[in-house]
């Protein structure tokens, strides 16, 4: 859902947060108004504030802290910090909620806000709707603040040590230290190095970090895809590392490459982590409906259920809690380990992969080669006027009819499953497009599925 805006790129305000172009649709005033609406839905208590390293972060953080303290709330200021670290701090400091200032993988001109509940997780859809309704009901201009009563305090806090300790408790630290792997990490000038360096050093790794200063001076487009990272991949082999890791700016997602610099991608991250956890602690896992079937195949092999949620971190967490999952996540490299925090966490993903390298005396290349062989492709189609509203529903019905061999789910858009493959068609929440994702055993099967769906959609 978009909040009304007169500029070319609208401010995106939804139940999951806010995102816009800084200095255009996203200003200090807009951030303060949105946090005012968030604070109105919270119980008494301090609010944790962090940021992902973008150059606009300090300005937005100052405006948010100033408004919250004017409302009488204490602010626990974590400075540049990873998104999962904010979740840890909210929970450990018994805060009323938290605000992470980040536009995730979006380009540098963007920033945004992600909101946390007192449980240290991103807001549920219901809680997000309450914030959105309050925000949209505010009158123009800055909302009023009390003129009586004391202002809140700003308390600086480094959440990385507690986060590192929680991650380290999940793995065999001594085994990793004996192996002493060499790790090449690209933190992309985001917040990832704040916890990554102490974690990797605690695990006994030899560490080479690129983009370790959280200054937002991105040297490549920040989403950790193969195309964006092509210029960095040769550096892994050049320095003799055992593994290459890539974080997005707020460090909730992890992509992986082999010692030779071969990108194995974000989809493999969750599969490798699930395999690591389930071999020691079998139990249910949860993925979203656009995640690679590799995780489900691993779960079947190990005799545990793999449950599917709607797309979105909050939906995955809801399903994890409902199912008592031992691990969950999304195919964008987001691993959620409830032993640490109910937030996508690149650090626990790194630790689980490093543990496997040590305990199994293996390589990333071998681990990747042993994953179920699947090919995934994604495309998008612009929403023509004929494909909006009822037109899209009719288009999805035509796609379902075009795949008579498949079982259909309308959990989130339309998902079709058949032996050896699946396809998901869903409208974007933020752009006038339809996304199509397909996965099967080879390129030709995937291409054929996407072509059949696109033709039926019209």
N, C-alpha and C positions, 0 to 999 in steps of 0.2 A: 504494500500500500504506500502511496506517495503523499507526503504532505504538500499542500499547494505551494508552488514556487513559480516565479516569473522568469527565471533564468533558463538558459539552454539546457543545463543538466540539472534535473530536479533533485531536491533533497529527498533521499529515500528513508522513510521512517516506517518501521514495521514492528511486529511483536518481538522480533529478535534484536532490534537495535536501530541505529541511525548511521547513515553514511552520506557524505557529500564532498564537494570540492571546496577546499579550505579557502576562505576569503571571498567566496562566491555564495553558494547556498549554505555552507557551513561556516558559521562565525562563532566568536566567543559568546555572543548573546544567545544564539540558537542552542549551543551546548548547555549554557546555564538554564535556559528554559526547559530543555529536555530533562536535565537532572533535577530541576525543581519538581517536575511531574513525577519522576521516579521517587524522590524523597517523600512525596505526599503519600505514596503507597507503602512505605516502609514502617516497621515498628521503630521505637526509640533505639538509639545506639549510633556508634560511629559508622562512617562509610569509607571503604578502602578505595583509593584512586591510584591507577597506574597508567603507563603509556608504553607504546611499542618502539620508540626511538625516532619517529618521524619528526622533522624539524618543526612542524606545527604543534607537536605534543605539549611542550612546556606552556605555550600560550593557552591552549584549551584547558590544561590541567589547572593553571592558575585561576582561570575564570570559574571553573567548577568548584575548586576549593574555596574561593572567595564567597561564592553563593551558598555553599553548604554551611560554611562557618557562620555566615550571616543568619542562617536559619537556626543556629544554635547547635549544629552537629559538629562533632569532632571529625577530622579527616585524617586517616592513616595514609600517608603519602609514600608510595613505594617507588616513585620515580620511574626510570626505565625498567620495566619488568615484563616477563613473559606472561601471557594470558593465564596459563595454568598456575603460575605463581600467585596471581591475584586470587584465584579460587582458594588456594591453600591458606593465604593470609586471612581472607574473609572468614573462613571456618575456624582457623586457629585463634584468631583474635576476637571471636564472638561478635563480629560486626553485624550491623543491620543489613548490609548489602555492599556491593562493590561496583565500580565503574572502570572498565578498561578502555583507554583511548587508543583505538586502532582501526585501520581500514583493512586489516588482514593482508591479503595478497594483492590488493588494488594498487595502482601506480601512485607515485609520490604526491601528486596533487590532491589526493583524497585523504580524508581521515574519517573517523567515526567513533561511536560509543557502543560498547557491549556491556550489558548489565548482568549483575550476579545477585542471586538471592542469599539469604543468611546461611544457606546450606553449602555455599561455596561452589555453586553450579550456575550455568546461565539460566535466565528466567524461563519458567514454563510458559507455554503459549497463553494460558489464562492470565498469568501475572503480567506478561508482556502486553496483552490487550488492555489491561487496566492502566498501565503506564501510557499507552498510546491514546486511550480515551481521555485521560487527564491532560495530556499534552495538547490534544486538538481542541480541548475546551478552554484553554487559557486565552485571556484577552490579548490583543496586540500589545507589544512592548514588553519590557522586563516585568516578570511577576513581582509582586510586593514581598518584602521580607520584614520580619518583626523589627520594631524599633526599640522594644524594651527587652530586657533579659540579656545575659552574657552571650558573646560570640563563642563559637566553638574554637577548638585549638587545631593546629596542623602538627601532626606527629610524624616525623620521618621514620621509615621502617624498611629494612632490607629483608625481603621475604625469601631470598634465594637459599640461605642455609637450611631453613626448615624444609623447603622443597627438595633440596638435594638429599637430605637425610631420609625423607620418605621414599624417594626413588631408590636410593642405595639399599634400603631395607628389603626391596623386592627381588634382589638378585644376589648371586654368589660373588661377593666382592673379591674374596681371596682368589677364586679361580681366575677372574679377570686380571687381577694384579699379577698372578703368575704368568699369564699369557703376555701381558704388557703390550696390547695392540697399539699400533700407531693409527691415530684418527685424524683425518682431514675434514674440517667442518667449515661450511659456509653459513655464517649467521646473517649474511645479507644486509649488514648495517642496521639490523633490527635489535630487538631486546634479547635474543637467544643466548648470546655469550654470557649474560649476567649469571645464569645458572649453569650453562653448559661447561664453561671452563672449570669452575670448582667441582662439578660432578665428574667430569672426565679425569681430572687430576686426582680426585679422591679414589677413582676406580683404578688408578695406576697407569693410565694411558699416556702415551706420548702424543701431544696435541699440537696440531697446526690449525690455526683459525684464520679464515679470511673474513673480512667485513665484520670484525669483532667489535668495532666502536658503534654504539647505538646512536648514530647521528642522522639516520635517514638518507644518507648520500648513496642511494642505490646504484650499484654498478651494472645491474641488469634488471629487467622487469622482475618484480619481487615474487611472483608465483613460481614455485620450484618445479617447473616442467622441463622436459628434455630440451626443448627449443631454447628456453631462456637460460639454461645452464651449460649450453654447448661450449662456451668459451672457458668454462672452469673445469670441465671434466678431465682434460689432460693433466691438470695440476696434481691430481690424486696419485697417478702413477709416477709423476716426476719427483714427488717427495717420498716415494716408497711407502705410502700409507697402506694399511690393510683394508680400509673402508673409507668411503666418502659419504658424509651426511650433509643434507641441505635443509635449513629451516626457512619458514616464511617469516615476515617481519615480527609477528607477535609470538612465534615459536610454539604454536599449537599443532603444527603439521610438520612432518618429516619425510623427505625423499632420500633415497639411498642409491649409491653407486658402488661398483666393485673396485678392487684394488687396481684393475686395469683401466678404470675410468668408464666402465659401461654402466649407463643409467638403467637401473631396474625399476625405478619409478615409485610413485606414491602408493599405487594399488598394492604393491608387494609389501609395503611397510606393515599394514595391519595383518596380513596373512602370516608374515614371519613372527610378529608379536603373539598372535593367537596360538601358533604352533608352539612357541616357547612356553606360554603359560599352561596350555592344556596338557602338555606332556607331564607336568608336575602337579597340576591342580585341575582335574577335569571338572567341567561345569558348563552351564549355558553361556553362549555368547550372543551378542546382538550387533547387527550391521544395518545400515540403511539400505533402501531398495535400489540404490544406484551403485552399490559397492560390488566389486568383483566377486564372482562365485568361487574364487580360490578359498576364501575363508569358510564358506559353507561346505566345500569339499573336504577341507581339513577337519572340520567339526564332525562330518559324517564318518570319516576314517577313524576318528578317535572316539566315536560313539556318544557324542554329546549334541544337544539341540542347538541350532543356529536360528535365532529369531530375527525377523525383519521389521524395521520401523520406517516411518516416513523419513524423507530427506530432512536434515537439520539436526544439529547437535543436541538441542533440547529434546527432540523426539527420541533420539537414541538413548539418552540418559533416562527418560521416562520409562522406556521399554526395559532397560537394564535393571532399574529398580523393581519393576513389576515382575521380572523373571529371575531375579537373584543372580544376575550374570557375573561371571568372574572376569570378563573383559568385554569391551565393546569398541565401536569406532566407526569411522567412515573411510571410504576408499581414497579420500584426498590426503592420506597420510596421517590422519587423526586417530590416535590410539587413546582410549579412555580406560584407565586402570583404577577401579574403586579403592584399591589399597592406598593410592596416592591422593587423587582428587577426581571428582566427576566432571572433568574438563579434558578436552583433547590435549595431549601432552607429548611433545617431541622428545622430552628428556627420558621418560620411561620407555619410549620406543627405542631410543639409542641404547639404553642400558640392557634391555632384553635381547637385542641383536648382539651386543658385545658379549653378553653371557653365553649365548649360543656359540659364538666363535671360539670362546675359551673352553667351555665344557665339552663341546663336540669336536674340538680340535679341527675345525673346518674353515672354510672361506665363504665370503659372501657369494661368490660365483657358484659354489656348490649348493648353498642354501637356496639360491634363486632357481637353479636348474632343477631342484627337487620339488618346486612348487607345482601344483596342478597346471597343465598347459592350457592357457586360455588367451584369447585375443579379444581385446576390448577396443571399441571405437565410439567416438562421440561426434554428433553434428547438431546443428541448430537450424531452424526454419523461421523466417520472419512471419509474424502473425498478420496475415492480410485481414482486411475488414470482414471477409466472409468466414474467417476462422476464429472469431472472437465470440465469447458467450456460448450461446446454443450451437453456433457453428463448430466450435471446438469439440463440444460433446458429441456432435454428429460425426466429426472426423475421427475421434477416438473409437466410436462404434464401428466405423468402416475398417479401421485397422484391426480391431478384434476379429471382425468377420474374415479378414484377409489371412488370418493365422488360425485356421480351424484345428490344427494339431496342437495348439498351445492352451494351457490353462491361464485364465485371466484374473488379475487382482486390480481393484480400484482403490487400493490403500492410499496411493499418491499418484495421481494421473492414471496411466494405464501401464501395468506391467504384465508381460506375457512370458511364460516359462514353457519350454519344451525340452525333451531329452538332449542334453549337450549344449543348451544355450538359452538366452533370455533377451528381452528387449524392454526398455522403459521409455515411455513418451509422457512428458509432463510440461506444463507451461511454467515459464520462469516467474518467480515472485517479484523480480526487479526490472525485467526487460520485456518488451513486446515480442517475445520469441517462444518457440516450442523447442525443447531439448529432446533429442533422441539418443539413447545410449543402447548399444547392443554388445553382447559378448557370446563367443562360441569358440569352437576348437581351432578354427583357422580363418584367415582373412576373407576367403571367398564366401564363407557362410555368414560372416558378420556383414560384409558388403551387401549380400543378397537380402538379409533381414532389414537393413536400414533402407535399402531401395524399395522394398515391398511396403514398408511402413510409410515412407515419404509419398509414394504414389497413392496409397489409400487415403492419406490425410488430405491430399489435394493441394 
